[in-house]
Amino acid sequence: QVQLVESGGGLVQPGGSLRLSCAVSSSIFSIYDMGWYRQPPGKERELVAAITSGGSTNYADSVKGRFTISRDNAKKAVYLQMNSLNTEDTAVYYCNARYRLLSRHYWGQGTQVTVSS
């Protein structure tokens, strides 16, 4: 019922920037905790950044200072601004929504980010 659609992925050169977007089809988006995960080729999925319904943020050590997560409750969207990209950022990026009341997670289909020269 709750659907998440990622967009904004693509091919960029090292040092470049991308902004990922995630649109969420839920009338109660504002109370979800949101996150961005990624899965590099041949590796397991990992948390990149998270933002709670109250606006508190958390980042993986590998992206601190380079990535910024934000949300727009009016647009029911969450964003990931990625700067100073390097080849190790190459992965499929997934949007995640957590509904704490039901202990439930919802996932998007993912968007490919490739950093290569």
Residue pairs with C-beta under 8 A, 6 or more apart in sequence:
2 24
2 25
2 26
2 97
2 99
2 106
3 24
3 25
3 106
3 108
4 22
4 23
4 24
4 25
4 95
4 96
4 97
4 106
4 107
4 108
4 109
5 22
5 23
5 25
5 95
5 108
5 109
6 20
6 21
6 22
6 93
6 94
6 95
6 108
6 109
6 110
6 111
7 20
7 21
7 22
7 23
7 111
8 18
8 19
8 20
8 21
8 111
9 18
9 20
9 93
9 111
9 112
9 113
10 18
10 112
10 113
10 114
11 114
11 115
11 116
12 18
12 85
12 113
12 114
12 115
13 115
13 116
13 117
14 85
14 86
14 87
14 115
14 116
14 117
15 84
15 85
15 86
16 85
16 115
17 81
17 82
17 83
17 84
17 85
18 82
18 85
18 113
19 79
19 80
19 81
19 82
20 36
20 79
20 80
20 82
20 93
20 95
20 111
20 113
21 77
21 78
21 79
22 34
22 36
22 77
22 78
22 79
22 80
22 95
22 108
23 75
23 76
23 77
24 32
24 34
24 76
24 77
24 78
24 95
24 97
24 106
25 76
26 32
26 76
26 97
28 99
29 73
29 76
29 97
30 53
30 73
31 53
31 99
31 100
31 101
32 53
32 97
32 98
32 99
33 50
33 51
33 52
33 53
33 97
33 98
33 100
34 50
34 51
34 69
34 71
34 78
34 95
34 96
34 97
34 98
35 47
35 48
35 49
35 50
35 51
35 69
35 95
35 96
35 97
35 98
36 47
36 48
36 49
36 50
36 69
36 78
36 80
36 93
36 94
36 95
36 96
37 45
37 46
37 47
37 48
37 93
37 94
37 96
38 45
38 46
38 48
38 89
38 91
38 92
38 93
38 94
38 113
39 45
39 46
39 91
39 92
39 94
39 110
40 88
40 90
40 91
41 90
41 91
43 91
45 94
46 60
47 58
47 60
48 59
48 60
48 63
48 67
48 80
48 93
49 57
49 58
49 59
49 60
49 63
49 67
49 68
49 69
49 80
50 57
50 58
50 59
50 69
51 57
51 58
51 69
51 70
51 71
51 78
55 71
57 69
59 67
59 69
62 88
63 82
63 89
66 82
66 83
66 84
66 85
67 80
67 81
67 82
67 83
68 80
68 81
68 83
69 78
69 79
69 80
69 81
70 78
70 79
70 81
71 77
71 78
71 79
72 78
72 79
78 95
80 93
82 89
82 113
85 113
85 115
86 115
87 115
87 116
88 115
89 113
89 115
90 113
90 114
90 115
90 116
91 113
92 110
92 111
92 112
92 113
93 110
93 111
93 112
93 113
94 107
94 108
94 109
94 110
95 107
95 108
96 105
96 106
96 107
96 108
97 105
97 106
98 104
98 105
98 106
99 105
99 106
